[in-house]
């Protein structure tokens, strides 16, 4: 479709890039991206996807905004405390870029609804920080053959990897099983530097835009690790596990299950990106 004069002006600094141009911007405008979690990771990711002109952004979260979220969840404001995160997020994204169609999913993801939610999107971003959701999202995306950008944050550290089913390894190739309850501190217990969430969330947006544009090299088969205290990045190769429970030639996991029993948080509370 032809860009309007307003769109040409809005995205001008992006359109002049050699890997974008008018055709690339058109791809971005037609793209559909699902971001799971509108918290520390999802908030900056959503902002940059909306600013870039991603045509449809789906946002998933079952929580309301809390005051302690605002140290890192930049999509929300003090005035939005107490309101659903998806509604607060939608309002901010539409204020930034009215071009963007924002679809809200005010639900807690589980094995009964995730496949129906992800089916209409081109790529999925996992902005959760709890193991039940991570494994559920990974398994669902592998089964549905949906590309997935995973990131995790803890204290002063973060990691990111892009999963392209059928091409590279999945999250289970790296971590085959969820840890037992209590083995890993929860987000409330361990804490997180807000800027770390920002760095990883923006990197997730970068991976999504590269995927849409088919430009550069995705972090498929590579885990990028960030340490804020040393200001260092380190890339680690992740091989595809020929015996992976979900993405191998003969997977043992072919149906989705829920993993609340592995989580140290209450099952009725969505700890996504706290």
N, C-alpha and C positions, 0 to 999 in steps of 0.2 A: 504494500500500500504506500501511497505517496505521503511523505511527512508534511505536516502543516508548517506554516511559517513559525508558529509558536514553538512547535517541537524542534525545529531546526535551531532556533535560538536557545531553547532549554538544554538541548543535548550537544551543542556546538563543539564544546571542548572534547567531547567523546567521539563525535562523528569524524573529526579531523585525524583521529588515530588511524594508522595504516591497517590495523587488523579489525577496524570497525567500519567506518564509512556509512553511507546511507543504507546499504544492504544489511550490514551488521546491526545497525540501530533498528531496522525493521524486524530482524530476528528477535532482538531483545523485547520489542514491543509486543510481539506475538507469543512470547514465552510464558509458561505457567509454572510457578515455583511454589512448593509447599514448605513452610518453615515451621518445624515442630518446637514449640516453646517461644514465648515472647519475653524472655528474661535476659540474663547476662549475655548469652550468645545470640539469641534470636533478635534482640532489639537492634544492635548495630548492623547485623546482617540484613534485617528488614529495611532499615534506613537506607543503606547503600544500594540495595536492589531497587527500592522505590525511586531513589534519586537517579539511578541509571535508566529507568523507564521500563522495568520489567512489567509486562502488560497485566498479568494476573498473579497476585501473591496471596496464597492461602496461609492463614496463621492459626495454629492450634495451641490452645491452653485452656485449662479448666479453672485456673486460679483467679483471684482478685488481686489488685495491686495493694501491696503493703509498704509501709514507710521504709522498712529495711531493704526493700528492693531497689530503692532509688539511688543507692551508692554505685550501681553498675548498670541498671536496666534503663538505659537512656531513652527508651521509647515512651516512658511514662513520666508524669509530673506529680508534684505534691497534690494538685487539685484532683488527680485521678485515683488517689488512695481510696480503696473500698469498692472501686468499680471493676468489672471483669477486664482482665488484661487484653483480651482480644478486642474489646470495644475501645479501650484506651489506645491500643496500638493502631487500630483502624483509623481513628480520628487523627492521630499524628501523621500517619502515612498519607492520608488524603490531603491533609493540610500542606504537606511537603510537595506532593505531586498529584493533582486531581486526575491525571491521566490513568493512574493505576487503579485497577479493579481489585479490591481487597475482599477476600472471602473469609469469613470468620468461622472457626470450628470450636465452639465453647464446650468441649468434651474432654474427658480423660480417655486417652487412647488405650485400647485393649485389643485382644485377638478377635473380637467380634466386629469391630468397626474400622480397623486400620486399612484393610485392603480396599474397602469402599471409599475411604477418604483419599488415599494416595492415587487411585486409578486415573484421575483426570489431570494429573500434573506431569510435567516433563522430567523434573528432578526434585529430590527431597533433601532438605537440610535438617539434620538432627541437632537441635539446640538443647537437648535434655542433659541432665547430669546425674541420672540415676540408672542403675544397671538394668532393672526390668524394662524400662523404656528403650534403652539402647539396643538390647538384644531383640526385643520385639520389632523395632524399626528396621534393624539390619535384616532379620529373617523375612519380614514382609517385603522389603525392597528386593531382596534376592529372589524370592518366590515370584514377585510381580515384575521382575527385570527392570526395576526403576533405579537409575543412578542415585547415589546417596553421598552427601558430604557430611562426614562425622567430625565432631570436635568435642574435646573434653577439657575442663579446666579445674585446677585445684591449687589453692594458695597462690604461689607465684609461678605456676607452671601451666602449660597448655599443650595440646596435641591435636593434629588434624590429619585426616586421610580421606581421599575420595574413593568411593566404592563403585565400580562399574561392573555389574553382574555379567558373567560370561567372559569378561576380559581380564580382570585382576582379582586380587584377594578381597575377602570381605572382613568384617569386624571379627567374626569367629575364627578366621585364619590366624589372627593375632592373639585373640583371647577366646579360646574355645568354649569356656563355661563361665557363667557369672560367679563372682566370689560368694562365699557363705556370708550370712548376716553378721555384721560387726567387724568383718575383716578389713573393710575400708571405711574411714570416717565419712560421715555424711557431709553434704555441703554446709549445713548449719554448724557442724562441729569443727570442720577444718578451716573454714573461711576462704575468701577469695579477694585478691586485689582487683578492683573494678577495671583498671586499665588492661589487665590480662584478658578479661572477658571481651573487652573492646578489640584487642589485637586479633584474637581468634575468631570473633564474629565477623570482622572485616575480611579476614582470610577466607572464611566460608563464602562470603559474597563474591570474593575474587574467583574462587573455584567455580561457582555457579555461572558467572559471566564468561569465564573461559570455556565452560562446557557449551553454553548457548552459542558462542561465537565460533566454537571449534578452533580456538587459538591457543598457542602455547602448549605446555605439558601439564596435564592434570596430576594431582598427587595420588595417582592410582598405582598401588604397589609401593608407595612410599609413605612413611609416617613422619610428618614434620613436627619436631618437638621444640617448644619455645620456653626459655627460662627468663623471667623478667629481672631477677636480681643480677644476672650476668649479662643481660641483653644479648642473648645468643640464640641462634637457631641451629638445629641439627636434624638432618634427614637420615632416616633409617629405612633400608629396603625391607619390605614385607613380602615374603614369598607366598604364593598361593598354596594352601594346604591340600594335598591330593586326597586327604581323608577328612576334609572339613565336613562338619555335621550338616551344613545347609547348602554350601555352594560347590561341593565335589560332584563328580560324575554320578555317583550313587549315594545321594544324601540320605541320612537317617531322619532328618527333620523335614517333613513335607507338609505338615500342618502347624499352624501357629498355636502357641500356648502362652499363658501369662506367667510372669516371673516374680510376682510379689513376694513369694516365699523367700527369695534371695535378698530382699531389700530390708535394710535396717530401719526404714521409715514406715509409718503407718500406711496400710494399703489404701485407705480412703483419702489420702492426700497426695496430690500431684506435686512432686518435688522438682519439676522441670526447671532447670537453670536458676536455682536460688542464689 
